């Protein structure tokens, strides 16, 4: 089971776009892979790599949260962090 982040990150993603609360590294990974509005951008690529490291136990969950926030800002989908 995924450990919840200290605080959820709310983004607007999907088709049609809806406000979505992301609370775990796994949910962040799926959101960026399945519903992200941009591809191959630096913050997105970095966030995906960091999420993979967190899932392998190589980094803390907060690293994934911070990277996800940066990717959301880059994509223009961040509502609340």
C-alpha positions in Angstrom: 0.0 0.0 0.0 1.2 3.5 -0.9 1.9 5.9 2.0 -0.1 9.1 1.6 1.8 12.3 1.1 1.9 14.9 3.8 -0.6 17.0 1.9 -2.5 16.3 -1.4 -1.8 18.1 -4.6 -4.8 19.2 -6.6 -4.6 19.4 -10.4 -6.9 19.8 -13.3 -6.4 16.8 -15.7 -8.3 14.3 -17.8 -10.8 14.4 -20.7 -12.8 16.4 -19.9 -10.5 18.2 -17.5 -11.6 17.7 -13.8 -10.1 18.8 -10.5 -8.3 15.8 -9.1 -6.6 15.3 -5.7 -3.3 13.4 -5.9 -2.3 11.9 -2.6 0.4 9.2 -3.3 3.4 8.7 -5.5 1.6 5.9 -7.4 -1.3 8.2 -8.2 1.1 10.9 -9.3 2.8 8.5 -11.7 -0.5 7.3 -13.2 -1.7 10.9 -13.6 1.5 11.9 -15.4 1.5 8.8 -17.6 -2.2 8.7 -18.5 -3.8 12.1 -18.2 -1.0 14.7 -18.5 -1.6 17.5 -21.1 2.0 17.7 -22.2 4.8 15.2 -23.1 8.6 15.2 -23.0 9.0 18.3 -20.8 11.9 18.6 -18.4 10.0 18.8 -15.1 7.6 16.0 -16.2 10.5 13.7 -17.2 12.3 14.4 -13.9 9.1 13.8 -11.8 8.6 10.4 -13.5 12.1 9.4 -12.7 11.8 10.6 -9.1 8.5 8.8 -8.7 10.1 5.6 -9.9 13.0 6.0 -7.4 10.5 6.6 -4.6 8.5 3.5 -5.6 11.8 1.5 -5.3 12.5 2.9 -1.9 15.5 4.9 -3.0 14.0 8.4 -2.1 11.5 9.8 0.3 7.8 10.4 -0.6 8.3 14.1 -0.3 10.7 14.2 -3.2 8.0 12.7 -5.4 5.5 15.3 -4.2 7.8 18.2 -4.8 8.7 16.9 -8.3 5.0 16.4 -9.1 4.2 20.0 -8.1 7.0 21.2 -10.4 5.6 19.1 -13.3 2.1 20.5 -12.6 3.3 24.1 -12.7 5.2 23.3 -15.9 2.0 21.9 -17.5 -0.2 24.7 -16.1 -2.5 22.3 -14.3 -1.7 23.0 -10.6 -4.7 24.2 -8.5 -3.5 23.8 -5.0 -0.3 22.4 -3.4 
